[in-house]
């Protein structure tokens, strides 16, 4: 079982054809380091494909997912901005659901 303590989403699109070394270099460039027990999510420009790089404390895992014909509900591009997700939001995102409304993001604060 891979333990994930933090989940980070990059808002800038990336080359989904990249292999493990290129994805790891992208994580270091965007997030500063690949920290143990963290997952880093990237999507292509159209948000139809997603890659997840996980540092398990010993090595790295790279997984890919593609949605057809729909897109992942990816946030808009924000220069230099990353978003932290919780596990419920990750599960919703992987399924192509509106993850921004899951967990604390679904709270109604204004009537």
Secondary structure as GFF3:
##gff-version 3
##sequence-region A 1 111
A	DSSP	beta_strand	6	10	.	.	.	ID=ss1
A	DSSP	alpha_helix	20	31	.	.	.	ID=ss2
A	DSSP	beta_strand	38	43	.	.	.	ID=ss3
A	DSSP	beta_strand	49	55	.	.	.	ID=ss4
A	DSSP	beta_strand	60	66	.	.	.	ID=ss5
A	DSSP	beta_strand	82	85	.	.	.	ID=ss6
A	DSSP	alpha_helix	87	95	.	.	.	ID=ss7
A	DSSP	three_ten_helix	99	101	.	.	.	ID=ss8
A	DSSP	three_ten_helix	103	106	.	.	.	ID=ss9
###
